[in-house]
Amino acid sequence: MTDTTEQDRAHPLPHSSRDAARVQHVPDTPQTRAPSYRLAFTDHDFLLREELRPVRLQLELLKPQMVMDEHGIESTVVMFGGARIPAPDGAPRDARSPALAEMSKYYTEARQFARLMTERSLAQGGKDLVICTGGGPGVMEAGNLGAHEVGGQSIGLGIVLPHEQAPNPYVSPDLCFNFHYFAIRKMHFLMRARAITVFPGGFGTLDELFEALTLIQTGRMARIPVLLFGAEFWDGIINWQALARAGTISPSDLDLIRYVETADEAVAIIDAWTPA
């Protein structure tokens, strides 16, 4: 928090924290106990009212933006992928799907990819090409772990879920965020993205992939590499060619994605990418 003395020198009005402290020492009367008397910005019940949703949306957009600006984050490499994909030495989180154990290879590739990209980031000062994940387990954990192993920082954009998914221990603590609104979280994934990698995953991964593809397809976002790890997985769940044949997308839209199998392939494409 900024020192209040420094704030007072810059601004003649009192710092908000001082007023918040002052109201704690007013006389205890029916008037001061009434909810209406609370300072609006310290009134938890007021801030959570339905009418304040636009304000909460703005705050959730603004806080991570300000923190990342303060840490000098210029650009990111986004890593989407399934929370249930286990590390090679771990058991599948969903015992009903033993096939997940075979997908641990993607954990390995995600970890290696993050290591390689973070080494490039550090060589440039550590502010560009910063790994950004959803902050949870599985592929997300692998990405943050890879960055951590080579001494780099990484971002985790977590979200409050019914099963209380906690951040993995490899996210840089000062860049570990928590969201309520999926829409604002997805904006932060893409606002600084220089490349997007997508590993096998479920509904959340597909949602994030198609959000990015839609923005690029419609020209609302600059074209960047969108790299899908695991051709067999993606061809098994999405018939891209059928979309083109049906005319619901243009054949040229298929050029927005590239398949890769290894971290080295993905890094080579990003290294060679020339913005349009």
SETOR-622219 format. One record per residue: residue number from 1; x, y, z of N, C-alpha, C in turn. Coordinates in steps of 0.02 Angstrom, whole numbers, plus 50000, padded with zeros to 5 digits. Example, Ala and Ser with C-alpha at 12.3 -4.5 7.8 and 13.67 -1.06 7.14 Angstrom:
SITE   num    n.c1    n.c2    n.c3   ca.c1   ca.c2   ca.c3    c.c1    c.c2    c.c3
SITE     1   50660   49716   50390   50615   49775   50390   50660   49835   50390
SITE     2   50642   49888   50354   50684   49947   50357   50645   50002   50394
This chain:
SITE   num    n.c1    n.c2    n.c3   ca.c1   ca.c2   ca.c3    c.c1    c.c2    c.c3
SITE     1   50042   49940   50000   50000   50000   50000   50044   50063   50000
SITE     2   50023   50114   49963   50062   50176   49959   50062   50211   50026
SITE     3   50120   50237   50046   50126   50273   50109   50080   50335   50108
SITE     4   50041   50342   50163   49992   50397   50164   50025   50465   50166
SITE     5   50085   50470   50196   50120   50534   50197   50138   50555   50126
SITE     6   50161   50508   50087   50177   50522   50017   50115   50543   49979
SITE     7   50059   50508   49992   49996   50526   49960   49975   50597   49979
SITE     8   49983   50614   50044   49962   50680   50067   50002   50736   50034
SITE     9   50065   50722   50020   50106   50773   49986   50082   50783   49915
SITE    10   50059   50728   49884   50038   50733   49814   49967   50760   49807
SITE    11   49925   50748   49857   49855   50769   49853   49835   50803   49918
SITE    12   49800   50860   49914   49780   50895   49975   49724   50861   50014
SITE    13   49686   50818   49982   49631   50784   50016   49657   50724   50055
SITE    14   49625   50705   50110   49650   50649   50151   49645   50583   50113
SITE    15   49693   50539   50127   49692   50473   50097   49632   50434   50124
SITE    16   49602   50394   50081   49541   50357   50100   49552   50313   50160
SITE    17   49612   50285   50168   49625   50241   50224   49620   50278   50291
SITE    18   49635   50343   50290   49630   50382   50352   49557   50392   50373
SITE    19   49515   50405   50323   49444   50413   50340   49415   50346   50362
SITE    20   49437   50292   50333   49413   50226   50353   49433   50212   50426
SITE    21   49493   50235   50445   49515   50224   50514   49478   50271   50563
SITE    22   49463   50331   50540   49430   50379   50584   49360   50356   50605
SITE    23   49324   50326   50558   49255   50308   50575   49252   50251   50625
SITE    24   49307   50217   50637   49308   50164   50687   49308   50192   50758
SITE    25   49320   50257   50765   49326   50287   50831   49270   50336   50847
SITE    26   49217   50335   50807   49161   50379   50821   49120   50350   50879
SITE    27   49080   50391   50913   49038   50365   50968   48991   50310   50944
SITE    28   48979   50262   50987   48934   50206   50972   48862   50228   50986
SITE    29   48825   50244   50934   48756   50267   50940   48713   50230   50889
SITE    30   48647   50233   50896   48604   50202   50845   48619   50228   50775
SITE    31   48638   50291   50771   48652   50320   50705   48716   50290   50674
SITE    32   48769   50286   50715   48832   50261   50688   48831   50185   50676
SITE    33   48784   50150   50710   48778   50078   50698   48736   50062   50636
SITE    34   48700   50110   50610   48656   50098   50553   48697   50085   50490
SITE    35   48675   50038   50448   48711   50024   50385   48720   50085   50341
SITE    36   48673   50130   50343   48677   50190   50301   48737   50234   50317
SITE    37   48762   50229   50379   48817   50272   50401   48885   50247   50376
SITE    38   48890   50184   50357   48955   50156   50336   48980   50192   50274
SITE    39   49045   50202   50271   49076   50228   50210   49062   50178   50154
SITE    40   49042   50203   50097   49021   50158   50042   49077   50110   50022
SITE    41   49140   50134   50020   49194   50091   49996   49217   50040   50048
SITE    42   49192   50045   50110   49208   49995   50161   49147   49952   50179
SITE    43   49092   49964   50146   49029   49931   50162   49023   49867   50120
SITE    44   49041   49811   50149   49041   49747   50113   48972   49729   50087
SITE    45   48921   49738   50128   48853   49721   50106   48831   49765   50047
SITE    46   48850   49828   50049   48832   49873   49995   48867   49853   49930
SITE    47   48931   49838   49934   48970   49820   49874   48945   49757   49841
SITE    48   48912   49713   49880   48887   49650   49852   48815   49654   49829
SITE    49   48786   49712   49830   48717   49720   49806   48713   49708   49731
SITE    50   48654   49686   49708   48645   49672   49637   48659   49734   49595
SITE    51   48639   49792   49620   48648   49854   49581   48722   49872   49572
SITE    52   48765   49844   49613   48837   49859   49609   48875   49812   49563
SITE    53   48840   49768   49528   48875   49722   49483   48920   49758   49433
SITE    54   48898   49813   49401   48943   49847   49354   49008   49872   49388
SITE    55   49003   49893   49450   49062   49916   49486   49108   49857   49500
SITE    56   49080   49800   49520   49122   49741   49533   49156   49717   49470
SITE    57   49121   49720   49413   49152   49702   49349   49211   49747   49335
SITE    58   49202   49811   49346   49256   49859   49334   49315   49846   49380
SITE    59   49302   49834   49443   49356   49820   49490   49394   49758   49471
SITE    60   49359   49707   49449   49392   49644   49431   49434   49651   49368
SITE    61   49414   49696   49324   49455   49711   49266   49516   49753   49286
SITE    62   49505   49801   49331   49556   49850   49347   49611   49822   49391
SITE    63   49594   49783   49442   49645   49761   49490   49701   49721   49457
SITE    64   49687   49667   49420   49743   49631   49388   49782   49674   49339
SITE    65   49745   49718   49303   49779   49762   49255   49830   49806   49291
SITE    66   49810   49835   49346   49855   49879   49383   49914   49841   49412
SITE    67   49901   49782   49440   49955   49742   49470   50005   49720   49417
SITE    68   49980   49697   49360   50027   49675   49307   50066   49734   49279
SITE    69   50033   49792   49274   50070   49852   49252   50125   49869   49302
SITE    70   50109   49865   49367   50159   49880   49419   50218   49832   49417
SITE    71   50206   49770   49394   50260   49721   49388   50292   49721   49319
SITE    72   50271   49768   49277   50303   49776   49212   50289   49721   49162
SITE    73   50234   49685   49170   50218   49631   49122   50197   49662   49056
SITE    74   50235   49649   49004   50221   49677   48938   50181   49629   48894
SITE    75   50199   49566   48894   50165   49518   48852   50167   49449   48884
SITE    76   50121   49406   48864   50115   49340   48894   50112   49285   48840
SITE    77   50125   49225   48862   50112   49165   48823   50061   49125   48863
SITE    78   50002   49117   48835   49947   49086   48871   49947   49010   48861
SITE    79   49933   48975   48916   49930   48902   48915   49862   48881   48942
SITE    80   49819   48855   48897   49755   48826   48916   49762   48750   48917
SITE    81   49724   48717   48958   49725   48644   48960   49691   48616   49020
SITE    82   49679   48551   49019   49638   48518   49069   49667   48516   49139
SITE    83   49625   48530   49188   49645   48526   49258   49654   48454   49281
SITE    84   49625   48406   49245   49627   48336   49268   49686   48296   49241
SITE    85   49724   48326   49196   49781   48289   49167   49835   48283   49220
SITE    86   49856   48221   49236   49902   48212   49292   49975   48218   49271
SITE    87   50017   48231   49320   50089   48227   49309   50107   48154   49295
SITE    88   50162   48142   49261   50180   48072   49244   50184   48027   49305
SITE    89   50202   48053   49362   50209   48012   49422   50148   48016   49467
SITE    90   50092   48044   49441   50032   48051   49481   49975   48011   49453
SITE    91   49925   47998   49495   49866   47961   49473   49815   48010   49442
SITE    92   49774   47986   49396   49722   48030   49369   49677   48055   49425
SITE    93   49658   48119   49420   49615   48146   49471   49545   48116   49469
SITE    94   49525   48092   49411   49460   48060   49404   49472   47986   49390
SITE    95   49465   47945   49442   49481   47875   49436   49436   47839   49386
SITE    96   49380   47869   49368   49335   47838   49319   49362   47845   49248
SITE    97   49415   47884   49238   49443   47894   49172   49516   47875   49171
SITE    98   49531   47810   49171   49601   47789   49171   49639   47813   49110
SITE    99   49603   47831   49056   49637   47857   48996   49675   47921   49011
SITE   100   49656   47955   49065   49692   48016   49083   49766   48002   49098
SITE   101   49780   47943   49124   49850   47926   49138   49892   47928   49075
SITE   102   49863   47909   49019   49899   47910   48956   49911   47981   48932
SITE   103   49873   48027   48958   49880   48097   48936   49931   48135   48978
SITE   104   49964   48101   49023   50015   48135   49064   50072   48162   49021
SITE   105   50078   48136   48960   50131   48161   48915   50120   48236   48902
SITE   106   50058   48259   48904   50045   48329   48892   50067   48372   48951
SITE   107   50065   48344   49011   50093   48378   49069   50168   48389   49058
SITE   108   50201   48338   49035   50273   48342   49022   50289   48395   48969
SITE   109   50250   48394   48914   50263   48443   48861   50247   48514   48883
SITE   110   50194   48521   48922   50176   48588   48948   50231   48615   48993
SITE   111   50257   48573   49034   50310   48593   49080   50373   48614   49041
SITE   112   50390   48574   48991   50449   48590   48951   50438   48652   48910
SITE   113   50379   48660   48882   50364   48720   48843   50372   48783   48887
SITE   114   50345   48780   48947   50350   48838   48992   50423   48852   49010
SITE   115   50462   48800   49019   50533   48811   49034   50567   48848   48976
SITE   116   50555   48824   48915   50588   48854   48857   50566   48927   48846
SITE   117   50501   48939   48852   50477   49007   48841   50501   49054   48897
SITE   118   50505   49029   48957   50528   49071   49013   50602   49088   49006
SITE   119   50641   49041   48981   50712   49055   48967   50718   49112   48917
SITE   120   50675   49112   48865   50675   49166   48817   50654   49232   48850
SITE   121   50603   49227   48892   50579   49287   48928   50635   49317   48970
SITE   122   50669   49275   49008   50722   49300   49052   50779   49331   49012
SITE   123   50793   49302   48954   50847   49329   48912   50830   49399   48887
SITE   124   50764   49416   48885   50742   49481   48862   50724   49528   48920
SITE   125   50739   49506   48981   50725   49549   49039   50668   49525   49083
SITE   126   50632   49473   49062   50581   49442   49104   50513   49476   49103
SITE   127   50503   49525   49059   50439   49561   49058   50396   49541   48998
SITE   128   50426   49511   48948   50390   49487   48889   50386   49411   48891
SITE   129   50336   49384   48855   50328   49311   48848   50322   49276   48916
SITE   130   50288   49308   48962   50279   49280   49029   50224   49227   49026
SITE   131   50237   49169   49054   50187   49115   49054   50126   49135   49094
SITE   132   50068   49123   49064   50004   49139   49097   49958   49079   49093
SITE   133   49937   49053   49150   49892   48996   49153   49830   49013   49194
SITE   134   49786   48964   49199   49727   48972   49242   49742   48963   49315
SITE   135   49805   48947   49332   49826   48945   49401   49809   48882   49440
SITE   136   49773   48835   49408   49751   48775   49444   49797   48715   49433
SITE   137   49770   48654   49440   49809   48593   49432   49816   48573   49359
SITE   138   49842   48513   49348   49847   48485   49280   49895   48524   49236
SITE   139   49873   48537   49175   49915   48574   49127   49935   48642   49155
SITE   140   49890   48674   49191   49905   48740   49220   49964   48735   49268
SITE   141   49962   48686   49311   50016   48675   49358   50082   48663   49321
SITE   142   50079   48623   49268   50139   48608   49230   50170   48672   49201
SITE   143   50127   48717   49177   50153   48779   49150   50187   48822   49202
SITE   144   50155   48831   49259   50185   48871   49312   50248   48838   49340
SITE   145   50247   48772   49343   50305   48735   49368   50365   48745   49322
SITE   146   50354   48739   49257   50409   48748   49210   50441   48816   49216
SITE   147   50400   48868   49222   50427   48935   49230   50466   48942   49296
SITE   148   50439   48913   49348   50470   48916   49415   50538   48881   49415
SITE   149   50543   48827   49379   50605   48787   49380   50664   48824   49349
SITE   150   50652   48871   49304   50708   48908   49275   50714   48978   49304
SITE   151   50678   48990   49360   50687   49053   49395   50647   49111   49369
SITE   152   50594   49097   49329   50554   49150   49301   50489   49159   49338
SITE   153   50457   49216   49326   50391   49228   49355   50338   49200   49308
SITE   154   50280   49187   49334   50223   49165   49293   50159   49187   49326
SITE   155   50108   49193   49285   50043   49219   49306   49993   49162   49314
SITE   156   49950   49168   49364   49895   49121   49373   49830   49160   49379
SITE   157   49784   49148   49333   49719   49181   49334   49667   49131   49359
SITE   158   49660   49125   49424   49614   49078   49453   49543   49103   49452
SITE   159   49496   49059   49469   49426   49078   49472   49392   49039   49527
SITE   160   49343   49070   49559   49306   49038   49613   49259   48987   49583
SITE   161   49267   48924   49603   49225   48869   49578   49192   48834   49637
SITE   162   49138   48798   49625   49104   48763   49680   49149   48716   49720
SITE   163   49197   48684   49684   49241   48638   49720   49305   48672   49746
SITE   164   49305   48738   49745   49359   48778   49776   49428   48757   49752
SITE   165   49438   48765   49687   49503   48750   49658   49554   48801   49683
SITE   166   49605   48778   49718   49656   48822   49746   49712   48833   49695
SITE   167   49748   48888   49700   49805   48898   49654   49859   48847   49667
SITE   168   49892   48827   49613   49948   48781   49622   50007   48819   49653
SITE   169   50054   48783   49684   50107   48817   49722   50162   48848   49680
SITE   170   50157   48845   49614   50212   48870   49572   50196   48937   49540
SITE   171   50135   48962   49548   50119   49029   49523   50158   49080   49563
SITE   172   50185   49131   49530   50218   49185   49567   50167   49218   49613
SITE   173   50180   49219   49678   50129   49244   49725   50102   49313   49708
SITE   174   50145   49358   49687   50122   49426   49672   50083   49430   49607
SITE   175   50081   49376   49568   50045   49374   49505   49991   49320   49506
SITE   176   49968   49304   49566   49916   49253   49575   49850   49289   49588
SITE   177   49803   49282   49541   49740   49319   49544   49681   49271   49553
SITE   178   49626   49299   49577   49566   49260   49586   49507   49299   49558
SITE   179   49466   49266   49518   49411   49299   49483   49344   49270   49503
SITE   180   49293   49312   49498   49224   49289   49504   49192   49284   49435
SITE   181   49209   49331   49390   49177   49334   49325   49221   49300   49271
SITE   182   49193   49248   49240   49229   49214   49187   49247   49262   49130
SITE   183   49201   49307   49113   49213   49351   49056   49273   49396   49068
SITE   184   49280   49424   49127   49337   49468   49142   49401   49427   49143
SITE   185   49398   49367   49171   49457   49324   49171   49481   49310   49100
SITE   186   49434   49296   49055   49454   49281   48986   49484   49343   48953
SITE   187   49459   49402   48970   49490   49463   48942   49563   49468   48963
SITE   188   49577   49452   49027   49646   49457   49050   49691   49404   49019
SITE   189   49663   49347   49002   49703   49297   48966   49728   49326   48899
SITE   190   49686   49365   48866   49701   49384   48797   49729   49454   48788
SITE   191   49722   49497   48838   49742   49567   48830   49817   49576   48816
SITE   192   49858   49531   48843   49931   49537   48833   49960   49478   48793
SITE   193   49917   49435   48767   49941   49372   48738   49980   49383   48673
SITE   194   50038   49352   48669   50078   49350   48608   50072   49282   48573
SITE   195   50049   49232   48610   50038   49165   48582   49991   49129   48630
SITE   196   49952   49082   48601   49906   49042   48640   49921   48968   48626
SITE   197   49933   48930   48678   49941   48858   48671   49882   48824   48706
SITE   198   49856   48772   48674   49797   48739   48700   49811   48664   48704
SITE   199   49812   48638   48763   49823   48567   48775   49755   48532   48784
SITE   200   49752   48467   48778   49687   48433   48788   49655   48453   48854
SITE   201   49589   48460   48851   49552   48479   48910   49478   48470   48900
SITE   202   49439   48498   48944   49366   48489   48942   49329   48552   48921
SITE   203   49270   48562   48950   49228   48617   48930   49263   48684   48938
SITE   204   49298   48693   48994   49331   48757   49005   49384   48772   48953
SITE   205   49423   48721   48936   49475   48729   48885   49444   48746   48817
SITE   206   49390   48711   48800   49357   48724   48736   49327   48795   48735
SITE   207   49299   48815   48790   49271   48883   48795   49325   48935   48783
SITE   208   49382   48926   48814   49437   48974   48806   49464   48973   48735
SITE   209   49469   48914   48705   49494   48909   48636   49447   48945   48588
SITE   210   49383   48931   48592   49336   48960   48544   49326   49034   48555
SITE   211   49332   49057   48615   49330   49129   48628   49387   49163   48590
SITE   212   49447   49136   48596   49505   49167   48562   49498   49163   48486
SITE   213   49477   49104   48461   49469   49097   48388   49416   49145   48361
SITE   214   49361   49154   48398   49309   49200   48375   49335   49271   48371
SITE   215   49373   49292   48421   49399   49360   48421   49448   49371   48363
SITE   216   49490   49321   48350   49537   49328   48295   49501   49325   48228
SITE   217   49454   49278   48221   49417   49271   48158   49380   49335   48140
SITE   218   49351   49367   48190   49310   49427   48177   49351   49492   48176
SITE   219   49416   49486   48185   49459   49545   48183   49457   49587   48246
SITE   220   49427   49561   48299   49426   49598   48362   49490   49589   48402
SITE   221   49533   49546   48379   49597   49533   48411   49649   49520   48357
SITE   222   49709   49545   48366   49762   49533   48317   49777   49459   48311
SITE   223   49795   49438   48252   49811   49367   48242   49877   49350   48276
SITE   224   49877   49297   48315   49936   49272   48349   49936   49196   48341
SITE   225   49992   49163   48355   49992   49090   48350   49942   49058   48398
SITE   226   49901   49013   48373   49856   48972   48414   49877   48899   48401
SITE   227   49910   48870   48450   49942   48805   48441   49907   48752   48482
SITE   228   49882   48701   48449   49846   48647   48482   49891   48586   48489
SITE   229   49904   48567   48551   49946   48509   48564   49904   48445   48558
SITE   230   49927   48399   48516   49895   48333   48512   49843   48328   48457
SITE   231   49866   48317   48395   49820   48313   48338   49769   48257   48347
SITE   232   49789   48201   48375   49742   48145   48383   49685   48164   48428
SITE   233   49700   48199   48483   49647   48221   48528   49599   48269   48493
SITE   234   49626   48321   48462   49584   48372   48433   49544   48347   48373
SITE   235   49574   48305   48331   49537   48277   48275   49482   48230   48299
SITE   236   49492   48202   48358   49442   48156   48385   49381   48191   48414
SITE   237   49388   48254   48433   49331   48289   48464   49302   48345   48422
SITE   238   49339   48370   48373   49314   48425   48331   49328   48409   48258
SITE   239   49277   48410   48218   49284   48399   48146   49288   48468   48112
SITE   240   49348   48495   48111   49357   48562   48083   49337   48563   48009
SITE   241   49356   48512   47972   49341   48510   47900   49266   48510   47887
SITE   242   49228   48477   47931   49155   48476   47922   49126   48546   47929
SITE   243   49154   48587   47974   49131   48656   47981   49143   48695   47916
SITE   244   49202   48685   47886   49218   48719   47824   49173   48695   47767
SITE   245   49163   48628   47763   49121   48601   47709   49049   48626   47716
SITE   246   49026   48633   47777   48958   48657   47788   48951   48732   47774
SITE   247   49006   48766   47768   49004   48837   47755   48994   48880   47816
SITE   248   48996   48850   47876   48986   48890   47937   49050   48926   47957
SITE   249   49106   48905   47931   49168   48943   47934   49199   48942   47865
SITE   250   49244   48987   47852   49279   48989   47787   49338   48940   47789
SITE   251   49355   48911   47732   49414   48867   47731   49476   48901   47758
SITE   252   49482   48966   47746   49541   49003   47771   49543   49007   47847
SITE   253   49484   48999   47879   49483   49001   47952   49522   48944   47982
SITE   254   49530   48890   47946   49568   48833   47971   49642   48850   47979
SITE   255   49663   48904   47946   49733   48925   47952   49747   48960   48018
SITE   256   49694   48974   48056   49704   49008   48120   49735   48963   48173
SITE   257   49733   48897   48162   49760   48850   48211   49816   48809   48179
SITE   258   49861   48788   48222   49915   48742   48202   49920   48686   48253
SITE   259   49929   48625   48229   49940   48569   48273   50014   48561   48288
SITE   260   50029   48545   48350   50098   48528   48369   50095   48469   48417
SITE   261   50151   48434   48422   50154   48376   48468   50204   48387   48524
SITE   262   50252   48431   48513   50305   48439   48563   50316   48513   48579
SITE   263   50348   48523   48636   50365   48591   48656   50412   48624   48606
SITE   264   50459   48586   48580   50507   48614   48532   50471   48639   48469
SITE   265   50422   48602   48445   50384   48623   48386   50348   48689   48400
SITE   266   50317   48693   48457   50279   48754   48475   50325   48814   48480
SITE   267   50382   48806   48512   50429   48861   48520   50455   48884   48452
SITE   268   50468   48837   48408   50494   48855   48341   50443   48897   48303
SITE   269   50380   48881   48308   50328   48920   48273   50324   48990   48303
SITE   270   50326   48995   48368   50323   49061   48401   50384   49103   48383
SITE   271   50442   49071   48382   50504   49107   48365   50501   49135   48294
SITE   272   50469   49096   48249   50468   49116   48178   50409   49160   48161
SITE   273   50365   49172   48208   50303   49209   48193   50318   49281   48176
SITE   274   50288   49303   48122   50292   49373   48102   50222   49403   48104
SITE   275   50210   49452   48146   50143   49482   48150   50123   49510   48083
SITE   276   50058   49503   48067   50033   49529   48004   50032   49605   48003
